[in-house]
Amino acid sequence: MNHSELKEKALKSKNVKDAYEALEPEFSLLHEILKARRNAGLSQAEIAERMGTKAPAVTRLESSLSSGKHSPSIATLKKYANALNCHLEIRLVANN
């Protein structure tokens, strides 16, 4: 069974689907920061140096977004964005 088949099978469970959908904001943010880092051509170590921290802190930041177990502070996300020569935007969007 490949990843797509496993995901499709798992998402048939309402509990799994609800948990998966609850993590969408974190996955979306993770996708954005990884894409920005890749586009900048920077490693985690280079981002860490620009942020004034160590590479393991950047690794924890990126992995925390995929686990949903820790929410980084806005200040930390701003530092990460600044290290990429980007800015952070946070918006509230009404549910339909």
N, C-alpha and C positions, 0 to 999 in steps of 0.2 A: 504494500500500500504506500503510495507516495504522499507527500505533504498535502496536496490539494484534496486528495480523496479522504485523508484523515480529517482535515479541517471540515469538509462537507459533512462527513459522518458525525463529527462532534457537535457541529452547529445545529443538528436536528434536535438536540436536547435543549429544552427551554432554559434550563439553568445555565448551561454552557453559553448559549446564545446571549442571554442577559448579561452574564459576566463579561463576555467578549465585547459586547456593545458598550458596556460601562467603561471599558478601557480605551475607547476610540480617541478621546482627547489626548491621552498620553501617547498613543501610537502615532497620532497625527503630528504631535510636537516632535517626537523622536525622529520621524521621517524628515521633517523640516530641518532639524539641526544636523542630522547626518548628511542630508543633501547639501546644506550650506557648507559644512566642513569639507566634503568631497569637492565641491565646486571651487573652494578656496585652495584646495590642494594641500591641506594641513593635516598633520597627524595629531593624535590626542596629546602627545608630549608638547608639540608646538602650541596648541591651544592652551594647555596648562601654563606654559611659560608666559604667554601673553596675558593670562588671567592672574598670574602671580601665585600659582599653586603647583601641585605635583600631578603628574600624569594619572596616578590612580584615582585622584579626585574627579578627573574628567571621565574616566572609565566608569566610576560609580554613578556620576550624573547621567551619562548616557544609558547605562544599564538600569537605573532606577525608573526611567521612563517606560521601559519595556516590561518591568515587573509590576508596576503600579503600587509598589510597597512604600515608596517614598516620593514626596512631591518636593522638588527643588524650590527654593525661594525665588521670588521675582528678582531679587538682587543678584543671585547666582546666574539666573538665565540672562540678565542684562550683561553681566561680565562675559558670559559665553558669547553672546551676540556681538559685543564690542570687540572681542578677540577675533571675530570673523569679519570685522568692519561692517557689521550689520546693526540694526536696532530691533528691539523687541516691540511687537504690537500685541495687545490683548484687547479682545472685543467681546461684548456680550451680544448674542444672537438670539432673538425670540424663537421659542419653539412653535411650530405650526400645528 
